[in-house]
Amino acid sequence: MGAKVLERFPAGAPRGSWPAEEYAARRRAEGLPATVVMDLRSDAFLVVVPAVEED
């Protein structure tokens, strides 16, 4: 199972600010199954959706 990255956010956001979570919540409100994951290599939060498998 793969995933498509919709957006990247640096992990160093100001305290109390969750831009990746806020972005994912807006995508979920639009009907996308967006989730937030941490990319340790790039020290960033990624908003992803499941990849669509084509036959």
C-alpha positions in Angstrom: 0.0 0.0 0.0 1.4 3.4 -1.0 0.5 6.9 -0.2 0.4 10.2 -2.0 1.8 13.2 -0.3 -0.5 16.2 -0.5 1.7 18.7 1.5 4.8 19.0 3.6 5.2 21.0 6.8 8.5 21.6 8.7 8.5 20.1 12.2 9.7 23.3 13.7 6.3 25.1 13.8 5.7 27.6 16.6 4.5 26.1 19.9 0.8 25.5 19.9 0.6 25.6 16.1 -0.3 22.4 14.2 -0.4 23.4 10.5 -0.2 19.8 9.2 -3.1 18.7 11.4 -5.1 21.8 10.4 -4.5 21.1 6.7 -5.4 17.5 7.0 -8.6 18.4 8.8 -9.6 20.7 5.9 -8.9 17.9 3.4 -11.0 15.5 5.5 -13.9 18.0 5.5 -13.6 17.9 1.7 -14.0 14.1 1.8 -10.3 13.0 1.5 -9.0 10.4 3.9 -6.0 12.6 4.9 -3.7 11.7 7.7 -0.5 13.2 9.1 2.8 11.2 9.3 6.3 12.2 10.4 9.1 11.9 8.0 12.1 11.5 10.2 14.7 11.9 7.4 13.5 15.3 6.4 12.2 16.3 9.9 8.8 17.2 8.4 5.2 16.3 8.8 3.5 15.0 5.7 -0.2 15.0 4.9 -0.9 11.9 3.0 -3.8 10.0 1.4 -3.9 6.4 0.3 -2.6 5.9 -3.2 -5.2 4.9 -5.8 -4.2 1.6 -7.3 -4.9 1.4 -11.0 -5.7 -1.9 -12.8 
